[in-house]
Amino acid sequence: MSDDHAGEQHVKRSRIRRSRPSGKAIAAEPSANECPPEAAASEQFELHVRRIHRRDLNRVWNFLKLVFRDVNRETVEYQRPRTKQRFVDTYEEEGVSQLLFEIHRQGKRELVGYAEFAYEIVGSDNWMNHRYFVKRNMRPLFVEELAVHPDYHGIGIGSFIAEQIEHAARLRGCTHIVLEVAANNESALAFYRARNFQQIDAAIFLAKKVTVEEQLLPPRTIVSRQRT
Ligand SMILES: CC(C)(COP(=O)(O)OP(=O)(O)OC[C@H]1O[C@@H](n2cnc3c(N)ncnc32)[C@H](O)[C@@H]1OP(=O)(O)O)[C@@H](O)C(=O)NCCC(=O)NCCS
């Protein structure tokens, strides 16, 4: 287990303002004397970051499944999160930082964000080419996961996570932050591009439609011989 897992020290905190409290998606038109969501009173809360603990594993696994449910439906590339076993193994892996971002409200903590990163390429099933970075004198920080609860998108939590990652990269003397994102994950791509991430590889999934022929021949009309 890495040092990162020891303790639950708060690394950083931030004040976030959201326009309305977390809620389920409801498809109802506001009545005439109800305020539309954007006019509702904004709520202020503190966003805290801490390192993961063993007792968080189930909760974070369920959180990641929820965050990536819609993203996975639209993507061909490997599905996130990968497997529960891999997630548990990651916790035991040396050198992987797993940070939880929580809102503290009325004495309760709510998990709203997660970041996972490492300074080396980890995992035997990782497709990254170490030499690509060595040849270019790059010392990358590799982001494995960056996730914000869907009810809390667009209020600055992802930005805070990105800042925390960049802070970690600077402290470690990294020259780049490297991550993989599906080309059709448009909101994530826009988020990264707005933060000066640029494409360094050209892997794109291509698909060509093949004309399908049935393996079995269609039915044929047979005329029986006339019996005399
Ligand atoms: C990508 C992601 C991490 C961004 O997190 P976030 O908390 O929404 O990010 P922020 O609120 O800090 O910024 C979102 C940007 O979209 C804008 N935005 C406005 N309303 C928004 C909304 N309803 N939803 C999302 N973004 C919105 C923000 O203004 C901001 O613009 P900027 O990039 O110019 O600053 C988050 O959408 C996410 O977890 N997506 C699902 C998981 C995923 O795809 N992760 C990346 C895998 S590589």
PDBQT file of the ligand as one rigid body, heavy atoms in Angstrom, charges set to zero:
ROOT
HETATM    1  C1  LIG A 301     -15.470  15.982 -17.245  1.00  0.00    +0.000 C 
HETATM    2  C2  LIG A 301     -15.878  16.241 -15.800  1.00  0.00    +0.000 C 
HETATM    3  C3  LIG A 301     -14.827  15.655 -14.875  1.00  0.00    +0.000 C 
HETATM    4  C4  LIG A 301     -15.979  17.758 -15.566  1.00  0.00    +0.000 C 
HETATM    5  O1  LIG A 301     -16.337  17.962 -14.207  1.00  0.00    +0.000 OA
HETATM    6  P1  LIG A 301     -17.211  19.254 -13.735  1.00  0.00    +0.000 P 
HETATM    7  O2  LIG A 301     -17.261  19.229 -12.262  1.00  0.00    +0.000 OA
HETATM    8  O3  LIG A 301     -18.476  19.278 -14.479  1.00  0.00    +0.000 OA
HETATM    9  O4  LIG A 301     -16.230  20.423 -14.217  1.00  0.00    +0.000 OA
HETATM   10  P2  LIG A 301     -16.355  21.988 -13.914  1.00  0.00    +0.000 P 
HETATM   11  O5  LIG A 301     -17.660  22.306 -13.325  1.00  0.00    +0.000 OA
HETATM   12  O6  LIG A 301     -15.148  22.392 -13.167  1.00  0.00    +0.000 OA
HETATM   13  O7  LIG A 301     -16.226  22.562 -15.401  1.00  0.00    +0.000 OA
HETATM   14  C5  LIG A 301     -17.086  22.114 -16.442  1.00  0.00    +0.000 C 
HETATM   15  C6  LIG A 301     -17.063  23.039 -17.636  1.00  0.00    +0.000 C 
HETATM   16  O8  LIG A 301     -18.302  22.914 -18.326  1.00  0.00    +0.000 OA
HETATM   17  C7  LIG A 301     -19.126  24.046 -18.093  1.00  0.00    +0.000 C 
HETATM   18  N1  LIG A 301     -20.483  23.635 -17.695  1.00  0.00    +0.000 N 
HETATM   19  C8  LIG A 301     -21.491  24.442 -17.481  1.00  0.00    +0.000 A 
HETATM   20  N2  LIG A 301     -22.584  23.763 -17.154  1.00  0.00    +0.000 NA
HETATM   21  C9  LIG A 301     -22.274  22.483 -17.162  1.00  0.00    +0.000 A 
HETATM   22  C10 LIG A 301     -23.003  21.288 -16.877  1.00  0.00    +0.000 A 
HETATM   23  N3  LIG A 301     -24.294  21.305 -16.557  1.00  0.00    +0.000 N 
HETATM   24  N4  LIG A 301     -22.358  20.115 -16.942  1.00  0.00    +0.000 NA
HETATM   25  C11 LIG A 301     -21.070  20.082 -17.269  1.00  0.00    +0.000 A 
HETATM   26  N5  LIG A 301     -20.325  21.185 -17.545  1.00  0.00    +0.000 NA
HETATM   27  C12 LIG A 301     -20.924  22.382 -17.506  1.00  0.00    +0.000 A 
HETATM   28  C13 LIG A 301     -18.431  24.756 -17.002  1.00  0.00    +0.000 C 
HETATM   29  O9  LIG A 301     -18.685  26.133 -17.089  1.00  0.00    +0.000 OA
HETATM   30  C14 LIG A 301     -16.981  24.444 -17.257  1.00  0.00    +0.000 C 
HETATM   31  O10 LIG A 301     -16.495  25.185 -18.356  1.00  0.00    +0.000 OA
HETATM   32  P3  LIG A 301     -14.906  25.421 -18.562  1.00  0.00    +0.000 P 
HETATM   33  O11 LIG A 301     -14.315  24.086 -18.943  1.00  0.00    +0.000 OA
HETATM   34  O12 LIG A 301     -14.806  26.422 -19.657  1.00  0.00    +0.000 OA
HETATM   35  O13 LIG A 301     -14.376  25.894 -17.240  1.00  0.00    +0.000 OA
HETATM   36  C15 LIG A 301     -17.287  15.656 -15.492  1.00  0.00    +0.000 C 
HETATM   37  O14 LIG A 301     -18.157  16.095 -16.489  1.00  0.00    +0.000 OA
HETATM   38  C16 LIG A 301     -17.349  14.140 -15.392  1.00  0.00    +0.000 C 
HETATM   39  O15 LIG A 301     -17.067  13.565 -14.335  1.00  0.00    +0.000 OA
HETATM   40  N6  LIG A 301     -17.790  13.484 -16.476  1.00  0.00    +0.000 N 
HETATM   41  C17 LIG A 301     -18.056  12.031 -16.439  1.00  0.00    +0.000 C 
HETATM   42  C18 LIG A 301     -16.798  11.227 -16.258  1.00  0.00    +0.000 C 
HETATM   43  C19 LIG A 301     -15.785  11.496 -17.329  1.00  0.00    +0.000 C 
HETATM   44  O16 LIG A 301     -16.108  11.520 -18.501  1.00  0.00    +0.000 OA
HETATM   45  N7  LIG A 301     -14.539  11.694 -16.907  1.00  0.00    +0.000 N 
HETATM   46  C20 LIG A 301     -13.440  11.921 -17.804  1.00  0.00    +0.000 C 
HETATM   47  C21 LIG A 301     -12.913  10.609 -18.266  1.00  0.00    +0.000 C 
HETATM   48  S1  LIG A 301     -11.357  10.843 -19.035  1.00  0.00    +0.000 SA
ENDROOT
TORSDOF 0
